[in-house]
Each structure stands twice: as structure tokens, then as C-alpha cells.
Amino acid sequence: MGLTGMQVILISVLAYLYMLDRYTTQFFNKVPLLWGFLTGLILGDAHNGLIVGAQLQLMSLGVANLGGSSMPDYTVASIISVAVSITTGKGTAAGLAIGLPVGMLAMNIDILIKLLNSGIARRAKTLADEKKFGRMRCLIPVSTFIFGLEGMVPVALAVAFGKPVVESVLNFMPTWFTVGLNVAGGLLPAIGMAMLLAYMPMNKYGYWIIIGFTLAAFLKMPVLGVALFGIAAAVHLFKSESSKNAMVAQTGVSTEGDMEDE
């Protein structure tokens, strides 16, 4: 299965819109699952788009580009991975093998874009100081336009010119290497989850993780059931903490000692 010219354009525009949303409106922001699904819709295989997008969503858990730092763009990787997975028919591992390096390329482009926009910001400030507000207002949208190219350029190059190269690389890959990619694909979501848990109050609420795992792994409860159980537990804990805080506010006496005795 190959990509038509219209599909290449639509996927490239999708990557551009993702970057615009990420840096401006932030309606959907960095959600690899959503953008992978939309890529799958464009290619006529939304189911595969959801599967690959979910893999990249899990990999991105707990990873954030704080301040001015850069990180691999898992959403761009999701778009590419879905496109490669569907067009080659070789599954998720093949998509990740190409998508993740493209995500790293997007990270390097991100650094370049930030440098360019720093220059634009300095120029706009100079124009403002000189009271040339008309020219300043014309310059600022250039920065917004450039941000969209961060996702569009690597995606367009990969989907427009990468298929023959991708197929050559995939056919050259030995079986042990493909198996290794599948193993890595299984480990990375676990690493992302571990990084996310590192920021959570595990000492206080970690036992709920064990309860959720027991319900899903041993009692075979569906994900929706586990989620509803978690919501009920969260509501209970919230009401309990609210009652304690209200009691402390009224009496001025902390209940921590009583709770420790219990």
C-alpha cells in the first residue's frame, strides 16, 4: 500500500496543525493517541492508528520539556509511526523503528526553531522601542508560522520520500532485531509509567496502584471497571480529607495524632 499525493499533503498539514495547536491554542496539545488516530483516519485504518498512537502515548508519560529544554516529539513520532505501520503492513515495531528517530529529528529542529524565534523576538522588541508598531505586528506572525514547520518538515520528508528507504531498511532488518524492537516497545511504556509515578505521592497512596493491578491482572476486571473503582476511591478520599480539614478549621485541633493511633 502506497501513499497518494493527497494523503501526503493531508498528513503534512496535520503535523503542521499539531504544532500550531501546541504553541498557540493548546486545545489538544501533545496527545500522540489523538494525532495517531487522525493519521489512521487519513490512511483508512483508524484502528491501527489508535494502537500505534496508544504506544507512543504511554512512552511519553512522565516526560516534559520544562523551561526552554527540548525533548523527543512523541506526537510527530506517532504520526510517522502510524503512516509507516499502515503503508508497509509490517506492524507497530516497524512504525516505531522509523517514527522514533523522526521524533528525535523534530527535537533538533525544535532547538533551531527556538533560536530563530529568539532572533525574531529581539527584532520585534527593537521595532517596539522604535515605535514601529506596524512592522512589529507584521513580524510577530512569522514566528507562529515557523513553529508549524517544526512538525511539518520532518513528517513531509518522511512520508513523501521515505517509503522506499523505509522498506529497504525494514527488509534488511534481521529477525532478532525486529524482535528486539518489539521488546523495547513493551519496555518503554513501563519506563514512561515509572517516570510518571516518581512525581506522585506513592508513600501515601501507592497501595491503590496495587489494588488496581490486582483488579486488572488477577480478577480480569475491564479497564472501565478499574477506572470507575478509582473514581469512587478518589471521591471517598476527597470527602474524607475535606471533613478533616473542616474539623481542624472549626476546632483548631489537628486529627493527625488520632489517625496515627488508628
C-alpha positions, 0 to 999 in steps of 0.5 A, a space after each residue: 500500500 502506497 501513499 497518494 499525493 493527497 494523503 501526503 499533503 493531508 498528513 503534512 498539514 496535520 503535523 503542521 496543525 499539531 504544532 500550531 495547536 501546541 504553541 498557540 491554542 493548546 486545545 489538544 496539545 501533545 496527545 500522540 493517541 489523538 494525532 495517531 488516530 487522525 493519521 489512521 483516519 487519513 490512511 483508512 485504518 483508524 484502528 491501527 492508528 489508535 494502537 500505534 498512537 496508544 504506544 507512543 502515548 504511554 512512552 511519553 508519560 512522565 516526560 516534559 520539556 520544562 523551561 526552554 529544554 527540548 525533548 523527543 516529539 512523541 506526537 510527530 513520532 506517532 504520526 510517522 509511526 502510524 503512516 509507516 505501520 499502515 503503508 508497509 503492513 509490517 506492524 507497530 515495531 516497524 512504525 516505531 523503528 522509523 517514527 522514533 528517530 523522526 521524533 528525535 529529528 523534530 527535537 533538533 529542529 525544535 532547538 533551531 526553531 527556538 533560536 530563530 524565534 529568539 532572533 525574531 523576538 529581539 527584532 520585534 522588541 527593537 521595532 517596539 522601542 522604535 515605535 514601529 508598531 506596524 512592522 512589529 505586528 507584521 513580524 510577530 506572525 512569522 514566528 507562529 508560522 515557523 513553529 508549524 514547520 517544526 512538525 511539518 518538515 520532518 513528517 513531509 520528508 518522511 512520508 513523501 520520500 521515505 517509503 522506499 528507504 523505509 522498506 529497504 531498511 525494514 527488509 534488511 532488518 534481521 529477525 532478532 532485531 525486529 524482535 528486539 524492537 518489539 521488546 523495547 516497545 513493551 519496555 518503554 511504556 513501563 519506563 514512561 509509567 515509572 517516570 510518571 509515578 516518581 512525581 506522585 505521592 506513592 508513600 501515601 497512596 501507592 497501595 491503590 496502584 496495587 489494588 488496581 493491578 490486582 483488579 486488572 491482572 488477577 480478577 480480569 476486571 475491564 479497564 472501565 471497571 478499574 477506572 470507575 473503582 478509582 473514581 469512587 476511591 478518589 471521591 471517598 478520599 476527597 470527602 474524607 480529607 475535606 471533613 478533616 480539614 473542616 474539623 481542624 478549621 472549626 476546632 483548631 485541633 489537628 486529627 493527625 495524632 488520632 489517625 496515627 493511633 488508628 
